[in-house]
């Protein structure tokens, strides 16, 4: 028996990513009236729900085909039919967002065919849209699942429609606070925008008078249907594959121009975003936002000495890492290690392009895990860690601050309220980083200064 | 739209004096949004606390990612169980097989972390692509000279309960391979306690004070070498029976070690457990030690519990647990605090478990098997519960509706077992149900408005004069 795995192979130790259906479920939660559905084992739905509840602290209902042994042997069609019917009975959804798993993909279930037959056999009642995305866990990461699901949603729902002056925004996996802020910006520009997917209310809601189905909130299906008539699409991603890009699909199919750009976490990239929106809306940048920008620069000046030439370890989804690296470079922090569990292979290339003067000082790790991040980080002598909660072990080992951003944040409250993008996001993050350094200075001093 | 799906109606009953006739031990209904996980989860949760073993999840990285350091199971030594290892299979492995990666992964990880044993968990696709996991484990075991144990935990192969069994089968291979010399005749294995927030340590201390030696704790703060010699114990004391009973039965068959069922939650059950162990050994010193221990522990906490009871009396609870056995203790503990259980259910209860639930609950209590968020929400609203006890997945149901919540799952960080744990439990329930924030939650606001009318000053909505807890703890007086 030949037992040699490829020389590059290493097992994953403390993963820096989640699985593909996870991202798809996040996307589906942001469509109004959409019930997420996993075609696979019960554990997949439950683990993903558990993880999302830990981060957002909100109810997350994900239905599932609940595969058993006979389902695996004879195929998942029967469970699929039962499951979809039960979701329709239980949730009365307008859409069911169906993603596959490694199990259903490996046994060769043809979900598209299942959907076709389900629609055919149940044509007496009005049925919800059944949107299907292939997300075996052995292909890609949660980030890929998220993009692919958004593309699948657009692909299923967008129809030939009148051209209109609205735009589509595909912001990537941001926080509810970010999504609200983006909507506010569009509103201030008087520019109708279809934001996909918008889980700001489903993942950051109010208490209830009675138990809700919690699928009511999000991007309206009627707005997604009109996505093909939009003036343009903006996608905050420089790493998404062409075949996974929702904006790309709308260009291919409906000639909607796509503007792809890095996630705007810095002043420079936010400027580009605002300029683009200004030009698309044919409205000037509102004074409110120019003032926010002005105050942000003023804050940069106030705090610059605390951060200059500090060294940061950053990790997370590729697009978040790229956006963050640009922000850090802008304030004088060296993103000494830029790491991702993503497998797109575009992180290095994107950073070279965006930060040519700093790239020689940056170590890039792609398709990595937290043991490799920890091993490498120690040799880089970083001053700060910026990323999700999974960097906590490293923070403890190195005894340096961890500023929490992204997902998951399962050891603090308020993940939904963290802003990342735009001038306001940069302001929030900047204050947190500077204060982390000031706190060290204060705590480490035997004097105990009360004014810094 | 239906709150209770047609396919689930046999799994919900309301107690009305008769026998409990409930459907259970079924595969979850597709599309029902079950709160259950899978076979893999069952195995992982049982073996997780074995701190000096390598736990390698064979499959794509997702299953390992979701189970990384999620439990509150503590170790006073190695921390290897808090890491997440995966063979991280990719698309081509699914086509060509994952055996090579499994072999390479085991080699790298065993060399780096020097574990005492390795558990290899099969995930869903391993059962489909046909990797010969047993053969690889055998080979590595021989080469590395440590036990490398396959855990047949493919997610789809049943329910979480089948995962428990697979975990027991894996551990069974270790039992009987160690030296049992020097073990006291008054010796036990603690089975089915997972040392959440240090609970096993508390329980172990009780036994030691009684004069009873704990040979192995299976699996809380577990060690491979302890498991190996666990067959030297005189008695197996089994908590959380669903998870570990299979191993106890195996040990009885082969080594003739009897087992008893206990629970460490609540004064009543905790005391009963210690008395039963003492009774088994029929030794005067042990019996005297036990009586003294229980009396001093109970006396120490009764005043505190009385205080909480005054605050909590008249409140109503919904209890939803993984195994039903824990629910029994919770119902009794809540009753001691003046809290009535109005809804109770479990993910994996057996017909006997539900019969028992029927016996210890009040008339009209809703009993559910393998429920889901919509149903739970309906029941807590119908019964106007003030409190929900469950895990993180159930928490948002409680909070959205303005109910207090107590985490009684493996993820919690507060010990709720033992005497000290009972006080913590009361505090947890009190801290959540009596918080002033509920006054601002629209759905619950009316309760506090009524309270003002009846001139009740406390934050509980049904304050009544409370009776002291004196006679309720069996054998403790």
Interface residues (C-beta under 8 A of the other chain):
Chain A: X1 X2 X3 X4 X5 X9 X10 X11 X12 X13 X14 X15 X17 X18 X19 X20 X21 X22 X37 X40 X41 X42 X43 X44 X45 X46 X47 X48 X49 X50 X51 X53 X54 X57 X58 X59 X60 X61 X62 X63 X64 X65 X66 X67 X68 X69 X71 X72 X79 X80 X82 X83 X84 X85 X86 X87 X89 X90 X91 X92 X101 X102 X103 X106 X107 X136 X137 X138 X139 X205 X207 X208 X209 X210 X211 X212 X213 X371 X390
Chain B: X1 X2 X3 X5 X6 X7 X27 X28 X29 X30 X31 X32 X33 X34 X35 X36 X37 X38 X39 X40 X41 X56 X59 X60 X61 X62 X63 X64 X65 X66 X67 X68 X83 X84 X85 X86 X87 X88 X89 X90 X91 X93 X94 X99 X100 X101 X103 X104 X105 X108 X109 X123 X124 X125 X127 X128 X129 X135 X136 X139 X155 X156 X157 X158 X372 X373 X374 X377 X378 X381 X392 X393 X395 X396 X397 X399 X400 X401 X402 X441 X442 X443
